[in-house]
Structures are given as structure tokens and as C-alpha cells.
Amino acid sequence: MVFRSICTIFVARNNNIEIMSIDTYKLTSTEEPTDEVLSQLMREAAEEARETNAEATQRYFEELRRAAANIR
């Protein structure tokens, strides 16, 4: 599960306040993300990659242990 920041980023445009957050930004949007949103996206992607890698590594070694147990 990806951690979602509670922090909302406010962007001022034409004397109006537009709310851009990690939860509302779409990667397919024609609008460029703010540096803060891009940074948050990158942090979340890195965290998800770490979690996925740790789970895959654990499954790999569990499978090796099962295979080794079957050889004995």
C-alpha cells in the first residue's frame, strides 16, 4: 500500500487558489505537476518499490527453503 500524504499543496493562479495534491493529480494530465507533487510522487514510487522488493525477496528465500527441505 502506498503512503498518501495528508499535506495538500496550494498553487496560486490568477489570484485564485487552486488545490493540487498527490491524490488529485493525474499523470495523464496536460498540466505539469508542481515540484512538491512530483517529489511526493517519486517518494511514493520509491517506497512502493522498496516494499515490493522486500516482499519478493522474502518469497524467493521461502521458496528456496521449501525446495531445500524437499531435497532432504
N, CA, C and O atoms as a Tripos MOL2 file, in Angstrom:
@<TRIPOS>MOLECULE
protein
  288   287    72     0     0
PROTEIN
NO_CHARGES

@<TRIPOS>ATOM
      1 N           0.8490   -1.1750    0.0000 N.3       1 MET1
      2 CA          0.0000    0.0000    0.0000 C.3       1 MET1
      3 C           0.8960    1.2400    0.0000 C.2       1 MET1
      4 O           1.8900    1.2990    0.7230 O.2       1 MET1
      5 N           0.5440    2.1890   -0.7880 N.am      2 VAL2
      6 CA          1.3380    3.4050   -0.9200 C.3       2 VAL2
      7 C           0.8700    4.4260    0.1080 C.2       2 VAL2
      8 O          -0.3240    4.6840    0.2620 O.2       2 VAL2
      9 N           1.8260    4.9870    0.7940 N.am      3 PHE3
     10 CA          1.5120    6.0270    1.7800 C.3       3 PHE3
     11 C           1.0350    7.2750    1.0660 C.2       3 PHE3
     12 O           1.6900    7.7530    0.1400 O.2       3 PHE3
     13 N          -0.0900    7.7990    1.4880 N.am      4 ARG4
     14 CA         -0.6250    9.0300    0.9150 C.3       4 ARG4
     15 C          -0.4420   10.1650    1.8970 C.2       4 ARG4
     16 O          -0.8690   10.0860    3.0480 O.2       4 ARG4
     17 N           0.1950   11.2140    1.4300 N.am      5 SER5
     18 CA          0.4400   12.3740    2.2770 C.3       5 SER5
     19 C          -0.8560   13.1130    2.5520 C.2       5 SER5
     20 O          -1.6870   13.2850    1.6610 O.2       5 SER5
     21 N          -1.0210   13.5460    3.7890 N.am      6 ILE6
     22 CA         -2.1780   14.3420    4.1640 C.3       6 ILE6
     23 C          -1.9800   15.7830    3.7100 C.2       6 ILE6
     24 O          -2.9370   16.5380    3.5380 O.2       6 ILE6
     25 N          -0.7390   16.1360    3.5250 N.am      7 CYS7
     26 CA         -0.4030   17.5040    3.1420 C.3       7 CYS7
     27 C          -0.9940   17.8440    1.7800 C.2       7 CYS7
     28 O          -0.8740   17.0600    0.8380 O.2       7 CYS7
     29 N          -1.6190   18.9840    1.6700 N.am      8 THR8
     30 CA         -2.1530   19.4770    0.4050 C.3       8 THR8
     31 C          -1.3180   20.6610   -0.0420 C.2       8 THR8
     32 O          -0.9550   21.5220    0.7590 O.2       8 THR8
     33 N          -1.0250   20.6910   -1.3060 N.am      9 ILE9
     34 CA         -0.1930   21.7410   -1.8600 C.3       9 ILE9
     35 C          -1.0910   22.7680   -2.5250 C.2       9 ILE9
     36 O          -1.9420   22.4290   -3.3480 O.2       9 ILE9
     37 N          -0.8940   24.0180   -2.1620 N.am     10 PHE10
     38 CA         -1.6920   25.0980   -2.7210 C.3      10 PHE10
     39 C          -0.8860   25.8150   -3.7990 C.2      10 PHE10
     40 O           0.2800   26.1550   -3.6020 O.2      10 PHE10
     41 N          -1.5280   26.0350   -4.9320 N.am     11 VAL11
     42 CA         -0.8880   26.7260   -6.0360 C.3      11 VAL11
     43 C          -1.7070   27.9750   -6.3420 C.2      11 VAL11
     44 O          -2.9080   27.8960   -6.5970 O.2      11 VAL11
     45 N          -1.0510   29.1110   -6.3120 N.am     12 ALA12
     46 CA         -1.7620   30.3620   -6.6040 C.3      12 ALA12
     47 C          -1.7580   30.6010   -8.1070 C.2      12 ALA12
     48 O          -0.7070   30.5350   -8.7440 O.2      12 ALA12
     49 N          -2.9450   30.8820   -8.6860 N.am     13 ARG13
     50 CA         -3.0530   31.1440  -10.1150 C.3      13 ARG13
     51 C          -4.0940   32.2230  -10.3360 C.2      13 ARG13
     52 O          -5.2350   32.0990   -9.8920 O.2      13 ARG13
     53 N          -3.6960   33.2780  -11.0210 N.am     14 ASN14
     54 CA         -4.6280   34.3480  -11.3990 C.3      14 ASN14
     55 C          -5.4710   34.8260  -10.2170 C.2      14 ASN14
     56 O          -6.6840   34.9880  -10.3420 O.2      14 ASN14
     57 N          -4.8400   35.0470   -9.0950 N.am     15 ASN15
     58 CA         -5.4990   35.4970   -7.8700 C.3      15 ASN15
     59 C          -6.5120   34.4870   -7.3250 C.2      15 ASN15
     60 O          -7.2790   34.8160   -6.4200 O.2      15 ASN15
     61 N          -6.5250   33.2960   -7.8470 N.am     16 ASN16
     62 CA         -7.3770   32.2210   -7.3300 C.3      16 ASN16
     63 C          -6.4770   31.1700   -6.6920 C.2      16 ASN16
     64 O          -5.3150   31.0230   -7.0690 O.2      16 ASN16
     65 N          -7.0080   30.4620   -5.7500 N.am     17 ILE17
     66 CA         -6.2460   29.3710   -5.1440 C.3      17 ILE17
     67 C          -6.7400   28.0630   -5.7490 C.2      17 ILE17
     68 O          -7.9180   27.7180   -5.6490 O.2      17 ILE17
     69 N          -5.8250   27.3520   -6.3700 N.am     18 GLU18
     70 CA         -6.1350   26.0400   -6.9360 C.3      18 GLU18
     71 C          -5.4830   25.0110   -6.0260 C.2      18 GLU18
     72 O          -4.3310   25.1790   -5.6250 O.2      18 GLU18
     73 N          -6.1910   23.9740   -5.7050 N.am     19 ILE19
     74 CA         -5.6450   22.9460   -4.8260 C.3      19 ILE19
     75 C          -5.1170   21.8050   -5.6840 C.2      19 ILE19
     76 O          -5.8600   21.1930   -6.4520 O.2      19 ILE19
     77 N          -3.8270   21.5270   -5.5440 N.am     20 MET20
     78 CA         -3.2200   20.3970   -6.2280 C.3      20 MET20
     79 C          -2.6050   19.5140   -5.1570 C.2      20 MET20
     80 O          -1.7600   19.9660   -4.3850 O.2      20 MET20
     81 N          -3.0170   18.2800   -5.1080 N.am     21 SER21
     82 CA         -2.4570   17.3590   -4.1310 C.3      21 SER21
     83 C          -2.0520   16.0800   -4.8300 C.2      21 SER21
     84 O          -2.3980   15.8460   -5.9880 O.2      21 SER21
     85 N          -1.3280   15.2740   -4.1220 N.am     22 ILE22
     86 CA         -0.8890   13.9930   -4.6570 C.3      22 ILE22
     87 C          -2.0880   13.1240   -5.0120 C.2      22 ILE22
     88 O          -2.0150   12.3050   -5.9290 O.2      22 ILE22
     89 N          -3.1940   13.3000   -4.2890 N.am     23 ASP23
     90 CA         -4.3780   12.4830   -4.5300 C.3      23 ASP23
     91 C          -5.2110   12.9860   -5.7030 C.2      23 ASP23
     92 O          -5.9860   12.2170   -6.2700 O.2      23 ASP23
     93 N          -5.0740   14.2480   -6.0800 N.am     24 THR24
     94 CA         -5.8920   14.7900   -7.1650 C.3      24 THR24
     95 C          -5.1230   14.9080   -8.4790 C.2      24 THR24
     96 O          -5.7430   15.0450   -9.5330 O.2      24 THR24
     97 N          -3.8020   14.8580   -8.4460 N.am     25 TYR25
     98 CA         -3.0220   14.9830   -9.6760 C.3      25 TYR25
     99 C          -3.0960   13.6940  -10.4820 C.2      25 TYR25
    100 O          -2.9460   12.6040   -9.9290 O.2      25 TYR25
    101 N          -3.3240   13.8110  -11.7640 N.am     26 LYS26
    102 CA         -3.3740   12.6590  -12.6660 C.3      26 LYS26
    103 C          -2.1310   12.6930  -13.5590 C.2      26 LYS26
    104 O          -1.7980   13.7330  -14.1280 O.2      26 LYS26
    105 N          -1.4570   11.5660  -13.6770 N.am     27 LEU27
    106 CA         -0.2650   11.5080  -14.5210 C.3      27 LEU27
    107 C          -0.5960   11.7890  -15.9780 C.2      27 LEU27
    108 O           0.2780   12.2150  -16.7340 O.2      27 LEU27
    109 N          -1.8270   11.5620  -16.3860 N.am     28 THR28
    110 CA         -2.2220   11.8100  -17.7700 C.3      28 THR28
    111 C          -2.6430   13.2550  -17.9900 C.2      28 THR28
    112 O          -3.0120   13.6310  -19.1030 O.2      28 THR28
    113 N          -2.5920   14.0620  -16.9470 N.am     29 SER29
    114 CA         -2.9950   15.4580  -17.0360 C.3      29 SER29
    115 C          -2.0690   16.2130  -17.9880 C.2      29 SER29
    116 O          -0.8810   15.9060  -18.0910 O.2      29 SER29
    117 N          -2.6260   17.2000  -18.6760 N.am     30 THR30
    118 CA         -1.8070   18.0450  -19.5460 C.3      30 THR30
    119 C          -1.0780   19.1050  -18.7350 C.2      30 THR30
    120 O          -0.1840   19.7830  -19.2420 O.2      30 THR30
    121 N          -1.4630   19.2390  -17.4820 N.am     31 GLU31
    122 CA         -0.8410   20.2200  -16.5940 C.3      31 GLU31
    123 C           0.3880   19.6010  -15.9260 C.2      31 GLU31
    124 O           0.3380   18.4780  -15.4240 O.2      31 GLU31
    125 N           1.4780   20.3430  -15.9290 N.am     32 GLU32
    126 CA          2.6980   19.8730  -15.2800 C.3      32 GLU32
    127 C           2.5100   19.8600  -13.7680 C.2      32 GLU32
    128 O           1.8990   20.7740  -13.2150 O.2      32 GLU32
    129 N           3.0290   18.8320  -13.0920 N.am     33 PRO33
    130 CA          2.9130   18.8130  -11.6260 C.3      33 PRO33
    131 C           3.8560   19.8440  -11.0120 C.2      33 PRO33
    132 O           4.8800   20.1940  -11.5980 O.2      33 PRO33
    133 N           3.4980   20.3180   -9.8370 N.am     34 THR34
    134 CA          4.4110   21.2070   -9.1240 C.3      34 THR34
    135 C           5.6090   20.3840   -8.6640 C.2      34 THR34
    136 O           5.5540   19.1550   -8.6540 O.2      34 THR34
    137 N           6.6760   21.0510   -8.2880 N.am     35 ASP35
    138 CA          7.8570   20.3500   -7.7830 C.3      35 ASP35
    139 C           7.5080   19.5170   -6.5600 C.2      35 ASP35
    140 O           8.0260   18.4140   -6.3830 O.2      35 ASP35
    141 N           6.6240   20.0510   -5.7120 N.am     36 GLU36
    142 CA          6.2430   19.3350   -4.4950 C.3      36 GLU36
    143 C           5.4700   18.0610   -4.8270 C.2      36 GLU36
    144 O           5.7170   17.0110   -4.2340 O.2      36 GLU36
    145 N           4.5350   18.1530   -5.7740 N.am     37 VAL37
    146 CA          3.7570   16.9780   -6.1620 C.3      37 VAL37
    147 C           4.6600   15.9490   -6.8330 C.2      37 VAL37
    148 O           4.5560   14.7550   -6.5500 O.2      37 VAL37
    149 N           5.5380   16.3970   -7.7110 N.am     38 LEU38
    150 CA          6.4670   15.4880   -8.3800 C.3      38 LEU38
    151 C           7.3680   14.7960   -7.3690 C.2      38 LEU38
    152 O           7.6050   13.5920   -7.4660 O.2      38 LEU38
    153 N           7.8650   15.5480   -6.4080 N.am     39 SER39
    154 CA          8.7060   14.9700   -5.3620 C.3      39 SER39
    155 C           7.9420   13.9200   -4.5670 C.2      39 SER39
    156 O           8.4790   12.8520   -4.2730 O.2      39 SER39
    157 N           6.6880   14.2160   -4.2160 N.am     40 GLN40
    158 CA          5.8710   13.2610   -3.4640 C.3      40 GLN40
    159 C           5.6030   12.0070   -4.2890 C.2      40 GLN40
    160 O           5.6600   10.8970   -3.7610 O.2      40 GLN40
    161 N           5.3110   12.1740   -5.5860 N.am     41 LEU41
    162 CA          5.1080   11.0180   -6.4640 C.3      41 LEU41
    163 C           6.3430   10.1290   -6.4880 C.2      41 LEU41
    164 O           6.2370    8.9040   -6.4270 O.2      41 LEU41
    165 N           7.5140   10.7540   -6.5790 N.am     42 MET42
    166 CA          8.7620    9.9970   -6.6180 C.3      42 MET42
    167 C           9.0150    9.2780   -5.2950 C.2      42 MET42
    168 O           9.4520    8.1270   -5.2890 O.2      42 MET42
    169 N           8.7420    9.9550   -4.1630 N.am     43 ARG43
    170 CA          8.9070    9.3070   -2.8530 C.3      43 ARG43
    171 C           7.9910    8.1020   -2.7160 C.2      43 ARG43
    172 O           8.4080    7.0490   -2.2320 O.2      43 ARG43
    173 N           6.7340    8.2580   -3.1450 N.am     44 GLU44
    174 CA          5.7820    7.1550   -3.0340 C.3      44 GLU44
    175 C           6.1640    5.9900   -3.9470 C.2      44 GLU44
    176 O           6.0330    4.8290   -3.5600 O.2      44 GLU44
    177 N           6.6310    6.2960   -5.1460 N.am     45 ALA45
    178 CA          7.0590    5.2340   -6.0600 C.3      45 ALA45
    179 C           8.2550    4.4890   -5.4880 C.2      45 ALA45
    180 O           8.3260    3.2640   -5.5800 O.2      45 ALA45
    181 N           9.1890    5.2180   -4.9010 N.am     46 ALA46
    182 CA         10.3680    4.5810   -4.2900 C.3      46 ALA46
    183 C           9.9610    3.7040   -3.1140 C.2      46 ALA46
    184 O          10.4850    2.6010   -2.9590 O.2      46 ALA46
    185 N           9.0310    4.1790   -2.2780 N.am     47 GLU47
    186 CA          8.5740    3.3980   -1.1320 C.3      47 GLU47
    187 C           7.8700    2.1210   -1.6030 C.2      47 GLU47
    188 O           8.0890    1.0430   -1.0490 O.2      47 GLU47
    189 N           7.0380    2.2510   -2.6120 N.am     48 GLU48
    190 CA          6.3440    1.0730   -3.1370 C.3      48 GLU48
    191 C           7.3440    0.0730   -3.7180 C.2      48 GLU48
    192 O           7.1890   -1.1360   -3.5450 O.2      48 GLU48
    193 N           8.3620    0.5730   -4.4020 N.am     49 ALA49
    194 CA          9.3990   -0.3060   -4.9590 C.3      49 ALA49
    195 C          10.1540   -1.0230   -3.8440 C.2      49 ALA49
    196 O          10.4440   -2.2130   -3.9650 O.2      49 ALA49
    197 N          10.4760   -0.3160   -2.7600 N.am     50 ARG50
    198 CA         11.1560   -0.9560   -1.6220 C.3      50 ARG50
    199 C          10.2980   -2.0620   -1.0200 C.2      50 ARG50
    200 O          10.7890   -3.1550   -0.7400 O.2      50 ARG50
    201 N           9.0020   -1.7670   -0.8220 N.am     51 GLU51
    202 CA          8.1020   -2.7640   -0.2370 C.3      51 GLU51
    203 C           7.9490   -3.9800   -1.1490 C.2      51 GLU51
    204 O           8.0020   -5.1200   -0.6880 O.2      51 GLU51
    205 N           7.7600   -3.7320   -2.4370 N.am     52 THR52
    206 CA          7.6050   -4.8240   -3.3930 C.3      52 THR52
    207 C           8.8640   -5.6680   -3.4580 C.2      52 THR52
    208 O           8.7840   -6.8950   -3.5190 O.2      52 THR52
    209 N          10.0230   -5.0310   -3.4450 N.am     53 ASN53
    210 CA         11.2910   -5.7460   -3.4850 C.3      53 ASN53
    211 C          11.4680   -6.6000   -2.2290 C.2      53 ASN53
    212 O          11.9000   -7.7490   -2.3200 O.2      53 ASN53
    213 N          11.1400   -6.0540   -1.0720 N.am     54 ALA54
    214 CA         11.2760   -6.8070    0.1800 C.3      54 ALA54
    215 C          10.3530   -8.0270    0.1720 C.2      54 ALA54
    216 O          10.7580   -9.1120    0.5900 O.2      54 ALA54
    217 N           9.1290   -7.8570   -0.2960 N.am     55 GLU55
    218 CA          8.1870   -8.9850   -0.3680 C.3      55 GLU55
    219 C           8.6800  -10.0490   -1.3400 C.2      55 GLU55
    220 O           8.6070  -11.2410   -1.0400 O.2      55 GLU55
    221 N           9.1770   -9.6380   -2.4940 N.am     56 ALA56
    222 CA          9.6800  -10.5860   -3.4910 C.3      56 ALA56
    223 C          10.8900  -11.3310   -2.9610 C.2      56 ALA56
    224 O          11.0180  -12.5350   -3.1800 O.2      56 ALA56
    225 N          11.7730  -10.6400   -2.2730 N.am     57 THR57
    226 CA         12.9570  -11.2720   -1.6940 C.3      57 THR57
    227 C          12.5510  -12.3080   -0.6510 C.2      57 THR57
    228 O          13.1100  -13.4040   -0.6060 O.2      57 THR57
    229 N          11.5810  -11.9580    0.1800 N.am     58 GLN58
    230 CA         11.0970  -12.8910    1.2050 C.3      58 GLN58
    231 C          10.4910  -14.1340    0.5510 C.2      58 GLN58
    232 O          10.7860  -15.2560    0.9650 O.2      58 GLN58
    233 N           9.6520  -13.9430   -0.4620 N.am     59 ARG59
    234 CA          9.0460  -15.0910   -1.1580 C.3      59 ARG59
    235 C          10.1120  -15.9650   -1.8170 C.2      59 ARG59
    236 O          10.0020  -17.1910   -1.8000 O.2      59 ARG59
    237 N          11.1340  -15.3490   -2.3920 N.am     60 TYR60
    238 CA         12.2110  -16.0800   -3.0530 C.3      60 TYR60
    239 C          12.9260  -17.0050   -2.0670 C.2      60 TYR60
    240 O          13.1250  -18.1870   -2.3480 O.2      60 TYR60
    241 N          13.3080  -16.4590   -0.9130 N.am     61 PHE61
    242 CA         14.0280  -17.2700    0.0600 C.3      61 PHE61
    243 C          13.1290  -18.3220    0.7090 C.2      61 PHE61
    244 O          13.6080  -19.3990    1.0620 O.2      61 PHE61
    245 N          11.8550  -18.0370    0.8730 N.am     62 GLU62
    246 CA         10.9260  -19.0530    1.3720 C.3      62 GLU62
    247 C          10.8410  -20.2120    0.3800 C.2      62 GLU62
    248 O          10.8330  -21.3780    0.7740 O.2      62 GLU62
    249 N          10.7770  -19.8840   -0.8960 N.am     63 GLU63
    250 CA         10.7330  -20.9200   -1.9300 C.3      63 GLU63
    251 C          12.0290  -21.7410   -1.9340 C.2      63 GLU63
    252 O          11.9870  -22.9610   -2.0950 O.2      63 GLU63
    253 N          13.1630  -21.0850   -1.7600 N.am     64 LEU64
    254 CA         14.4360  -21.8150   -1.6890 C.3      64 LEU64
    255 C          14.4500  -22.7610   -0.4900 C.2      64 LEU64
    256 O          14.9030  -23.9000   -0.6040 O.2      64 LEU64
    257 N          13.9530  -22.2900    0.6660 N.am     65 ARG65
    258 CA         13.9130  -23.1500    1.8520 C.3      65 ARG65
    259 C          13.0020  -24.3630    1.6340 C.2      65 ARG65
    260 O          13.3340  -25.4770    2.0400 O.2      65 ARG65
    261 N          11.8500  -24.1360    0.9870 N.am     66 ARG66
    262 CA         10.9420  -25.2590    0.7060 C.3      66 ARG66
    263 C          11.5890  -26.2610   -0.2490 C.2      66 ARG66
    264 O          11.4740  -27.4720   -0.0630 O.2      66 ARG66
    265 N          12.2680  -25.7440   -1.2720 N.am     67 ALA67
    266 CA         12.9280  -26.6220   -2.2270 C.3      67 ALA67
    267 C          14.0490  -27.4140   -1.5440 C.2      67 ALA67
    268 O          14.2250  -28.6010   -1.8160 O.2      67 ALA67
    269 N          14.8000  -26.7620   -0.6660 N.am     68 ALA68
    270 CA         15.8720  -27.4430    0.0590 C.3      68 ALA68
    271 C          15.3080  -28.5010    1.0040 C.2      68 ALA68
    272 O          15.8980  -29.5720    1.1520 O.2      68 ALA68
    273 N          14.1910  -28.2210    1.6370 N.am     69 ALA69
    274 CA         13.5570  -29.1830    2.5420 C.3      69 ALA69
    275 C          13.0820  -30.4220    1.7660 C.2      69 ALA69
    276 O          13.1370  -31.5350    2.2880 O.2      69 ALA69
    277 N          12.6220  -30.2350    0.5390 N.am     70 ASN70
    278 CA         12.1530  -31.3650   -0.2720 C.3      70 ASN70
    279 C          13.2780  -32.2420   -0.7490 C.2      70 ASN70
    280 O          13.0530  -33.4150   -1.0440 O.2      70 ASN70
    281 N          14.4910  -31.7130   -0.8370 N.am     71 ILE71
    282 CA         15.6590  -32.4800   -1.2840 C.3      71 ILE71
    283 C          16.1110  -33.4630   -0.2020 C.2      71 ILE71
    284 O          16.5660  -34.5640   -0.5100 O.2      71 ILE71
    285 N          15.9860  -33.0660    1.0430 N.am     72 ARG72
    286 CA         16.4530  -33.9060    2.1550 C.3      72 ARG72
    287 C          15.6800  -35.1290    2.2580 C.2      72 ARG72
    288 O          15.9390  -35.9500    3.1370 O.2      72 ARG72
@<TRIPOS>BOND
     1     1     2 1
     2     2     3 1
     3     3     4 2
     4     3     5 am
     5     5     6 1
     6     6     7 1
     7     7     8 2
     8     7     9 am
     9     9    10 1
    10    10    11 1
    11    11    12 2
    12    11    13 am
    13    13    14 1
    14    14    15 1
    15    15    16 2
    16    15    17 am
    17    17    18 1
    18    18    19 1
    19    19    20 2
    20    19    21 am
    21    21    22 1
    22    22    23 1
    23    23    24 2
    24    23    25 am
    25    25    26 1
    26    26    27 1
    27    27    28 2
    28    27    29 am
    29    29    30 1
    30    30    31 1
    31    31    32 2
    32    31    33 am
    33    33    34 1
    34    34    35 1
    35    35    36 2
    36    35    37 am
    37    37    38 1
    38    38    39 1
    39    39    40 2
    40    39    41 am
    41    41    42 1
    42    42    43 1
    43    43    44 2
    44    43    45 am
    45    45    46 1
    46    46    47 1
    47    47    48 2
    48    47    49 am
    49    49    50 1
    50    50    51 1
    51    51    52 2
    52    51    53 am
    53    53    54 1
    54    54    55 1
    55    55    56 2
    56    55    57 am
    57    57    58 1
    58    58    59 1
    59    59    60 2
    60    59    61 am
    61    61    62 1
    62    62    63 1
    63    63    64 2
    64    63    65 am
    65    65    66 1
    66    66    67 1
    67    67    68 2
    68    67    69 am
    69    69    70 1
    70    70    71 1
    71    71    72 2
    72    71    73 am
    73    73    74 1
    74    74    75 1
    75    75    76 2
    76    75    77 am
    77    77    78 1
    78    78    79 1
    79    79    80 2
    80    79    81 am
    81    81    82 1
    82    82    83 1
    83    83    84 2
    84    83    85 am
    85    85    86 1
    86    86    87 1
    87    87    88 2
    88    87    89 am
    89    89    90 1
    90    90    91 1
    91    91    92 2
    92    91    93 am
    93    93    94 1
    94    94    95 1
    95    95    96 2
    96    95    97 am
    97    97    98 1
    98    98    99 1
    99    99   100 2
   100    99   101 am
   101   101   102 1
   102   102   103 1
   103   103   104 2
   104   103   105 am
   105   105   106 1
   106   106   107 1
   107   107   108 2
   108   107   109 am
   109   109   110 1
   110   110   111 1
   111   111   112 2
   112   111   113 am
   113   113   114 1
   114   114   115 1
   115   115   116 2
   116   115   117 am
   117   117   118 1
   118   118   119 1
   119   119   120 2
   120   119   121 am
   121   121   122 1
   122   122   123 1
   123   123   124 2
   124   123   125 am
   125   125   126 1
   126   126   127 1
   127   127   128 2
   128   127   129 am
   129   129   130 1
   130   130   131 1
   131   131   132 2
   132   131   133 am
   133   133   134 1
   134   134   135 1
   135   135   136 2
   136   135   137 am
   137   137   138 1
   138   138   139 1
   139   139   140 2
   140   139   141 am
   141   141   142 1
   142   142   143 1
   143   143   144 2
   144   143   145 am
   145   145   146 1
   146   146   147 1
   147   147   148 2
   148   147   149 am
   149   149   150 1
   150   150   151 1
   151   151   152 2
   152   151   153 am
   153   153   154 1
   154   154   155 1
   155   155   156 2
   156   155   157 am
   157   157   158 1
   158   158   159 1
   159   159   160 2
   160   159   161 am
   161   161   162 1
   162   162   163 1
   163   163   164 2
   164   163   165 am
   165   165   166 1
   166   166   167 1
   167   167   168 2
   168   167   169 am
   169   169   170 1
   170   170   171 1
   171   171   172 2
   172   171   173 am
   173   173   174 1
   174   174   175 1
   175   175   176 2
   176   175   177 am
   177   177   178 1
   178   178   179 1
   179   179   180 2
   180   179   181 am
   181   181   182 1
   182   182   183 1
   183   183   184 2
   184   183   185 am
   185   185   186 1
   186   186   187 1
   187   187   188 2
   188   187   189 am
   189   189   190 1
   190   190   191 1
   191   191   192 2
   192   191   193 am
   193   193   194 1
   194   194   195 1
   195   195   196 2
   196   195   197 am
   197   197   198 1
   198   198   199 1
   199   199   200 2
   200   199   201 am
   201   201   202 1
   202   202   203 1
   203   203   204 2
   204   203   205 am
   205   205   206 1
   206   206   207 1
   207   207   208 2
   208   207   209 am
   209   209   210 1
   210   210   211 1
   211   211   212 2
   212   211   213 am
   213   213   214 1
   214   214   215 1
   215   215   216 2
   216   215   217 am
   217   217   218 1
   218   218   219 1
   219   219   220 2
   220   219   221 am
   221   221   222 1
   222   222   223 1
   223   223   224 2
   224   223   225 am
   225   225   226 1
   226   226   227 1
   227   227   228 2
   228   227   229 am
   229   229   230 1
   230   230   231 1
   231   231   232 2
   232   231   233 am
   233   233   234 1
   234   234   235 1
   235   235   236 2
   236   235   237 am
   237   237   238 1
   238   238   239 1
   239   239   240 2
   240   239   241 am
   241   241   242 1
   242   242   243 1
   243   243   244 2
   244   243   245 am
   245   245   246 1
   246   246   247 1
   247   247   248 2
   248   247   249 am
   249   249   250 1
   250   250   251 1
   251   251   252 2
   252   251   253 am
   253   253   254 1
   254   254   255 1
   255   255   256 2
   256   255   257 am
   257   257   258 1
   258   258   259 1
   259   259   260 2
   260   259   261 am
   261   261   262 1
   262   262   263 1
   263   263   264 2
   264   263   265 am
   265   265   266 1
   266   266   267 1
   267   267   268 2
   268   267   269 am
   269   269   270 1
   270   270   271 1
   271   271   272 2
   272   271   273 am
   273   273   274 1
   274   274   275 1
   275   275   276 2
   276   275   277 am
   277   277   278 1
   278   278   279 1
   279   279   280 2
   280   279   281 am
   281   281   282 1
   282   282   283 1
   283   283   284 2
   284   283   285 am
   285   285   286 1
   286   286   287 1
   287   287   288 2
@<TRIPOS>SUBSTRUCTURE
     1 MET1         2 RESIDUE 1 A MET
     2 VAL2         6 RESIDUE 1 A VAL
     3 PHE3        10 RESIDUE 1 A PHE
     4 ARG4        14 RESIDUE 1 A ARG
     5 SER5        18 RESIDUE 1 A SER
     6 ILE6        22 RESIDUE 1 A ILE
     7 CYS7        26 RESIDUE 1 A CYS
     8 THR8        30 RESIDUE 1 A THR
     9 ILE9        34 RESIDUE 1 A ILE
    10 PHE10       38 RESIDUE 1 A PHE
    11 VAL11       42 RESIDUE 1 A VAL
    12 ALA12       46 RESIDUE 1 A ALA
    13 ARG13       50 RESIDUE 1 A ARG
    14 ASN14       54 RESIDUE 1 A ASN
    15 ASN15       58 RESIDUE 1 A ASN
    16 ASN16       62 RESIDUE 1 A ASN
    17 ILE17       66 RESIDUE 1 A ILE
    18 GLU18       70 RESIDUE 1 A GLU
    19 ILE19       74 RESIDUE 1 A ILE
    20 MET20       78 RESIDUE 1 A MET
    21 SER21       82 RESIDUE 1 A SER
    22 ILE22       86 RESIDUE 1 A ILE
    23 ASP23       90 RESIDUE 1 A ASP
    24 THR24       94 RESIDUE 1 A THR
    25 TYR25       98 RESIDUE 1 A TYR
    26 LYS26      102 RESIDUE 1 A LYS
    27 LEU27      106 RESIDUE 1 A LEU
    28 THR28      110 RESIDUE 1 A THR
    29 SER29      114 RESIDUE 1 A SER
    30 THR30      118 RESIDUE 1 A THR
    31 GLU31      122 RESIDUE 1 A GLU
    32 GLU32      126 RESIDUE 1 A GLU
    33 PRO33      130 RESIDUE 1 A PRO
    34 THR34      134 RESIDUE 1 A THR
    35 ASP35      138 RESIDUE 1 A ASP
    36 GLU36      142 RESIDUE 1 A GLU
    37 VAL37      146 RESIDUE 1 A VAL
    38 LEU38      150 RESIDUE 1 A LEU
    39 SER39      154 RESIDUE 1 A SER
    40 GLN40      158 RESIDUE 1 A GLN
    41 LEU41      162 RESIDUE 1 A LEU
    42 MET42      166 RESIDUE 1 A MET
    43 ARG43      170 RESIDUE 1 A ARG
    44 GLU44      174 RESIDUE 1 A GLU
    45 ALA45      178 RESIDUE 1 A ALA
    46 ALA46      182 RESIDUE 1 A ALA
    47 GLU47      186 RESIDUE 1 A GLU
    48 GLU48      190 RESIDUE 1 A GLU
    49 ALA49      194 RESIDUE 1 A ALA
    50 ARG50      198 RESIDUE 1 A ARG
    51 GLU51      202 RESIDUE 1 A GLU
    52 THR52      206 RESIDUE 1 A THR
    53 ASN53      210 RESIDUE 1 A ASN
    54 ALA54      214 RESIDUE 1 A ALA
    55 GLU55      218 RESIDUE 1 A GLU
    56 ALA56      222 RESIDUE 1 A ALA
    57 THR57      226 RESIDUE 1 A THR
    58 GLN58      230 RESIDUE 1 A GLN
    59 ARG59      234 RESIDUE 1 A ARG
    60 TYR60      238 RESIDUE 1 A TYR
    61 PHE61      242 RESIDUE 1 A PHE
    62 GLU62      246 RESIDUE 1 A GLU
    63 GLU63      250 RESIDUE 1 A GLU
    64 LEU64      254 RESIDUE 1 A LEU
    65 ARG65      258 RESIDUE 1 A ARG
    66 ARG66      262 RESIDUE 1 A ARG
    67 ALA67      266 RESIDUE 1 A ALA
    68 ALA68      270 RESIDUE 1 A ALA
    69 ALA69      274 RESIDUE 1 A ALA
    70 ASN70      278 RESIDUE 1 A ASN
    71 ILE71      282 RESIDUE 1 A ILE
    72 ARG72      286 RESIDUE 1 A ARG
